[in-house]
Amino acid sequence: MRKEMPLLITTIFGLVVIFSNYFHLGRLWGLDEIAENWNIISAAFACAVGVVNLTRLHGKNIQRRRPDWPYSLVLLVSMYFYIALTLYETVEGETARWIYDAYITPVGSALFGTIAFYITSAAYRVFRVRTREATVLMICAVITMLGMAPIGDVMINGWGLVARWMQDVPVAAVFRGILIGAYIGALATAMRIVLGLERAHMGGYGA
């Protein structure tokens, strides 16, 4: 029963999602609304589990005075304060919105700015010309980067048009091919889960 029940639940809700998205009959039955409501409930439950997990993990750090435990204290105090605040005045409240715009948004921007340096470092390692494929990749990257910047048209008139053509035609074609392959793989995995052939989501009870 511990194996059959998760498989049965997965199959039922997988069929509900399939009928609600690909069949008109499913929309007539209101399956799309049912699937959306259950999705919201599942997301809320996952957030609740995440809050409990964070509380247990960082609570142990504070209790045992592990290294950097004050950061755990700041995290828990901030999390529960913001939860209580949004429950009191909703996420659209004046104070909650100000905290989000004044703290969370700048922190997110700083993280993305830091990631840019890692991307630059990875690009430097990739663009080292050792093979013909790396040479082609470097040439295309240089054309695109200079073409999208104002200096490209200053150096050579029409460089920006070439860069935009590369993005709109060959890059878009390759990107769509990758997306099609990814969607086919996701569809195959979803069908295996619905049919009970893929049991990795069951954890220790999988085949």
SULQUIHU-V803035 format. One record per pair of residues at least 4 apart in sequence whose C-alpha atoms are under 6 Angstrom apart, sorted by the first residue. I is the first residue (numbers start at 1). J is the second residue. Records with the same first field share a line. If there is no record, write none. Layout:
# SULQUIHU-V803035
I=J ; J
This chain:
# SULQUIHU-V803035
1=5
10=14
11=194
14=194
16=20
18=22
19=23 ; 26
20=26 ; 27 ; 31 ; 32
26=31
27=31 ; 32
38=42
54=58
55=59
58=72
60=64
61=65 ; 66 ; 69
62=69
65=69
74=78
75=79
77=81
86=90 ; 91
89=93
91=96
92=97
93=97
98=102
99=103
100=104
101=105
123=127
127=138
129=134 ; 135
141=145
142=146
143=147
144=163
146=152
147=152 ; 159 ; 160 ; 163
148=160
152=159
153=157 ; 158 ; 159 ; 160
165=169
166=170
167=171
168=172
192=197 ; 198
193=197 ; 198
199=206
200=206
202=206
